[in-house]
Amino acid sequence: MSSAHTFTATLHLFEDNLWFYHFLVPNPIAEQLLSGPNGRRVLCTLQGSQTYHCSLMPDGLGGWFVNVNQQIREKLMLHDGSP
């Protein structure tokens, strides 16, 4: 059985060349998702309209984030700092 988690996050730009735009996932939600049958693989829906397959990625500081690609950012007109 799948369950949905809703939260508001801000889009951020990493300051390196490995990853680019991402949003942080609150740890309590990340922990619930990680303990589920799909592990790090999740479906994200941004602004209630754009759903895509993605993966929870560790931030190296004990938190988790999800990448947002250029196509999605352009379609939703998102930029660094967008809610």
BELVENCOR-V65208 format. One line per field, one symbol per residue. ss: DSSP state (A for helix, B for strand, O for the rest). phi: phi as a letter, one per 40 degrees, with the letter a starting at -180 (. if undefined). Layout:
ss = ???
phi = ???
This chain:
ss = OOOOOOOOOOOBBOOOOOOOBBBBBOAAAAAAAAOOOOOOBBBBBBOOOBBBBBBOBBOOOOOBBBBOOAAAAAAAOOOOOOO
phi = .cbcbbabbbcbbccbccbbcabcbdddcdccccccccgccbbbbbfgbbbacabcbccgbgbbabcbccdcdcccfcadgcc
